[in-house]
Amino acid sequence: MDKMGLGMLIVGIILIIGGAYGIWYFLPYVIDVVMGAIGIIALLIGIMLAGIGFILVKD
């Protein structure tokens, strides 16, 4: 294993630990973000389905 690979492995492990700690510390906010993202995804899927349905009905 070369030095760069070892350095990337160590930095990756540190980032994983830091990210897990951040998620655990700010868990209520993380849940809010996930719920908001689900709402946004549902809205975008609805817009796409309505657009495709409009095009199919028009033909």
FENQUI-V635758 format. One line per field, one symbol per residue. ss: DSSP state (A for helix, B for strand, O for the rest). phi: phi as a letter, one per 40 degrees, with the letter a starting at -180 (. if undefined). Layout:
BEGIN
ss: ???
phi: ???
END
This chain:
BEGIN
ss: OOAAAAAAAAAAAAAAAAAAAAAAAOAAAAAAAAAAAAAAAAAAAAAAAAAAAAAAAAO
phi: .ccccccccccccccccccccccccbdcccccccccccccccccccccccccccccccc
END
